[in-house]
Amino acid sequence: MAGRFSRRVRGSAKAHGIPVIDCRRGEKKHQIAEEYLATHTVRRGVFLILVARAVAPVWDVFRSAKGIIRHLTKKTAFIGVVRLVRAAWS
């Protein structure tokens, strides 16, 4: 996750007692949530935050001094993906 966003998500999660789990590639996020639910009681709302990275297209944009787009370069990069897992509303 990007620096400021990551710090804010992690800080808010810490303040509210919500665990943040960094996941690796290939891990089944729904299984992690199911295992967590089996061992913890949860209240209504967000009870777990799963953080992963995924490959996505990213564009480098080069502009002139006047702000006109001069050149676009497409590349792939890893981006942060956040999954907020919440309890069902009843």
C-alpha positions as CSV (number, residue, x, y, z in Angstrom):
1,M,0.0,0.0,0.0
2,A,1.1,3.6,-0.6
3,G,2.8,5.2,2.4
4,R,0.2,7.6,3.7
5,F,-2.8,5.4,3.0
6,S,-1.0,2.4,4.6
7,R,-0.1,4.3,7.7
8,R,-3.7,5.6,8.1
9,V,-5.2,2.2,7.6
10,R,-2.8,0.5,10.0
11,G,-3.2,3.3,12.6
12,S,-7.0,3.2,12.4
13,A,-7.0,-0.6,12.7
14,K,-4.7,-0.5,15.7
15,A,-6.8,2.1,17.4
16,H,-10.0,0.0,16.9
17,G,-8.3,-3.4,17.7
18,I,-8.7,-4.7,14.1
19,P,-5.9,-7.1,13.0
20,V,-4.1,-6.4,9.8
21,I,-2.6,-9.5,8.0
22,D,-0.1,-9.2,5.2
23,C,-0.9,-12.0,2.7
24,R,1.5,-13.6,0.2
25,R,0.7,-14.6,-3.3
26,G,-1.4,-17.7,-3.6
27,E,-2.8,-17.5,-0.1
28,K,-6.6,-18.1,0.0
29,K,-7.9,-14.9,1.7
30,H,-11.3,-16.4,2.4
31,Q,-9.7,-19.3,4.3
32,I,-7.7,-16.9,6.4
33,A,-11.0,-15.1,7.3
34,E,-12.8,-18.4,8.0
35,E,-9.9,-19.5,10.3
36,Y,-10.0,-16.2,12.1
37,L,-13.8,-16.5,12.6
38,A,-13.5,-20.0,14.0
39,T,-11.2,-18.8,16.8
40,H,-12.6,-15.3,17.6
41,T,-15.9,-13.8,18.3
42,V,-16.6,-10.7,16.2
43,R,-19.0,-7.8,16.3
44,R,-20.9,-6.2,13.5
45,G,-18.6,-4.3,11.1
46,V,-15.0,-4.7,9.9
47,F,-13.2,-7.4,11.9
48,L,-10.1,-8.1,9.8
49,I,-8.0,-6.4,7.1
50,L,-6.1,-8.4,4.6
51,V,-3.3,-6.7,2.6
52,A,-1.9,-8.2,-0.6
53,R,-0.1,-7.1,-3.7
54,A,-1.2,-7.7,-7.3
55,V,0.2,-7.0,-10.7
56,A,-1.6,-4.2,-12.6
57,P,-1.0,-1.9,-15.6
58,V,0.5,1.4,-14.7
59,W,1.1,4.4,-16.9
60,D,4.0,6.8,-16.8
61,V,2.8,10.2,-18.1
62,F,5.3,12.8,-19.4
63,R,3.9,16.3,-19.9
64,S,5.3,19.4,-21.5
65,A,5.8,22.6,-19.6
66,K,2.3,23.7,-20.6
67,G,0.8,20.5,-19.2
68,I,0.2,18.7,-22.5
69,I,0.7,15.0,-22.5
70,R,3.8,14.3,-24.6
71,H,4.4,10.6,-24.1
72,L,2.7,7.7,-22.4
73,T,4.6,4.6,-21.3
74,K,2.6,1.5,-20.1
75,K,4.3,-0.9,-17.7
76,T,3.2,-3.4,-15.1
77,A,3.9,-2.9,-11.4
78,F,2.8,-4.4,-8.1
79,I,0.1,-2.4,-6.4
80,G,-1.4,-2.8,-2.9
81,V,-4.8,-4.4,-2.5
82,V,-6.8,-4.0,0.7
83,R,-9.6,-6.3,1.6
84,L,-11.8,-5.2,4.5
85,V,-13.6,-8.3,5.9
86,R,-16.8,-7.5,7.8
87,A,-19.3,-9.4,9.7
88,A,-22.7,-9.9,8.1
89,W,-25.3,-7.2,9.0
90,S,-28.3,-8.6,10.8
